[in-house]
Amino acid sequence: MLTSKMAFQVNCSTESRPSLSENIDRFTTRFSSSYQPLLKELQQLPAQREVFKNIKNASAKLLDAFVDSTFKFADQRVLPSQSNFLPVDELNEPFVITSIEGKIPDDFPEGVFIRNGPNPLFGGLKSTTSIFGKTGHIWIEGEGMLHALYFDKDSDGGSRTVLYKNKHVETETFKFEKRRNKPSFIPAIDGSPPAIFLASMFNMLRFGKVNKDLSNTNVFEHSGKFYSIAENHLPQEIDIFSLQNLGDWDINGTWHRPFAAHPKTAPGTGELVVFGVDAIKPYLEVGVVSADGKRLVHRADLKLDRCTLLHDIGVTERYNVIFDLPLTIDILRLIKGGPLLKYEKEKYARIGVMPRYGDAESTRWFEVEPNCTFHILNCFEEGDEVVVWGCRSLGSIISESYGMDLDKSEWISGRLRSRGPVQQYTTFSSNDELLFSRFYEWRLNMKTGEVTERNLTGTKFSLEFPMINPSFSGFKNKFGYTQMVHKPASISSGMPKFGGLAKLYFDETSSKVIKLLDCNGPILFISLLFLYFHS
């Protein structure tokens, strides 16, 4: 799942929230340095320490009182068709699964299936109103919760037991809001620009962070350890049996910025290729972590001239593959009254091919048609070409409704109901092609600099969240798996809904026709793709 936050990396105390003066230091480090010398001097005068402490405490209380009286929190409206986005209760004990549809194969191994996802505190996602305007959470926000299924066999290998357990990822900001027992961070992604800017400022002054550490996007493994992550913060190491948070992973103190939601294991070496996006320069840094997870063996600033909302990275045997696309975070644009997050279809898009231990100068860029691509299925080298497979849309469902009077879900529903073609660049597309992705291929010729682009599965079916067997990451693979958007459900709910799983066959000839089985509708036929629907 995609998640995107205004990425400021500032650490919170584990015992209590940072003092107001510490947060002012952090805030002014980002936006101005003029106050720091004065604050430092005041803090180092022994006779003034007690007075200064009292002033800090009083200032913090006054600031809290001002924010609480100015920003009014309310639950966001949830339609019946959006009920699957509502939070679930945290279970205190594992739950035995007694009702299973179908049969678990006899040779299915023992093990753990674990995932995370948003599970907002205090009843659901929030919005705020104030004299400065409205702000609100977007649907990918919400505190992260781990969900685990444990598959066990009896000692005789006969009967099976399946247990379910869940638990919130207890980040520092999670524990802080639990202690306060009320929403405290003002939503700072979506809404009117003045309100977003002031929400960001007040969050930074009060808590040392612009946004909460959500840890709701992905669970990954490296060197036998498991991590929960959202890209606005560091990963949290987790115990997959107790689901306890074992602490932030900063690669032994060498990584102090946001961390990729989808890091990739480099083929051959077992190293972990990561990146971090930030709203201020350097906008994008790429790192390579040793196979044992103890060292950052390489780090490079790619010297981008904008903060592109990069969510995934690709690897081949020799290269790292980076997208620089026109979905951007721009603080200056926000200050001028524009949106913090915006998709600018008229701006350039490019894909960078970076040697594994390369830098900005050695990265080769290829101009491509402007698009929004959050997830990469795989990348590999074939002759002189680097081949990139991913899920591409021609617009962004995250930022398209900015400036509209309608609620976001109403706007998305209306766009999807419209059957007329929409002009995008020099071509016409259906409305859902602008909002939802199709499976796509880019071939980047390292010798000639040419780019070849094409839809691999046509435009009829919208596919997202691709996966492969990770053993083939960086090598040419035969199969891939994705989820399939269910358009009627998406129209009804006004947000992406998925109703099927797709298995992609990459070694079939184009003349071979494979049956599409749809339990909820007529039988269809397409080339190169087999889809199985589970109602």
Helices and strands as residue ranges (DSSP letters): H 20-31, H 36-43, G 46-48, H 49-70, E 72-75, G 80-85, E 95-96, E 111-118, E 126-130, E 133-136, E 144-153, E 160-168, H 172-180, E 190-191, H 193-207, E 218-222, E 225-229, E 236-238, E 245-248, E 264-265, E 272-277, E 284-289, E 296-301, E 307-308, E 314-315, E 319-324, E 327-329, H 331-335, E 341-343, E 349-355, E 364-368, E 372-382, E 385-393, H 408-417, E 422-424, E 427-429, H 431-435, E 438-445, E 451-455, E 463-467, G 470-472, E 479-485, H 487-493, E 498-505, E 513-516, E 524-527, E 529-532
